[in-house]
Amino acid sequence: MTTPGLEVIPGNDMTRIRVVCEHQRGLIYVVPAERSWVCEKEYLPAHALAGFFRELTALENKEVQGLMQQWGIYFRQLPEEQEEAKAGAAES
């Protein structure tokens, strides 16, 4: 039996993310692509998913927004670490 939850399975040429619960199950494949060349291999899945969701939400497509809302999935881009460090220094 497959363990419920999210399981990140790194590989040589791809990373698989197994998503399993009692009612749904699937695999998300993340492979090197045109937009992910800048990232180190170990961070490629995070880079690809964050970039994908950033661009998907930027489309401002009502159907996509509705589907994400129906599933309770929301995305907010976080500031880069350099910006966070500057903000932290300003607060000190």
C-alpha positions, 0 to 999 in steps of 0.5 A: 500500500502506498503511504498517503501524502506527498513524497518527493522521489529524486532521480537522475533525469527527473524528480517524481512527486507522488501525491496520494490520499484516500480519494486521489492519487497521482504522480507529478513529473519534473524534468529539466526544461527551457525555463529551469536551466538556471537552477541546480539539479536538487532545486529544480522541482521547487524552481519549476513548480514555483515558476509554473504557478507564478506564470499560471496565476499571472494569466488571470484566467477565470477558469484557472482561478475557479479551478484553483479555488475549487481545490483550495490551491492558492499561490503567492510569490515570496520575495527573493532572499536579498529583499528579505535580508534588506527588509530584516536589516531595515527593521533592526 
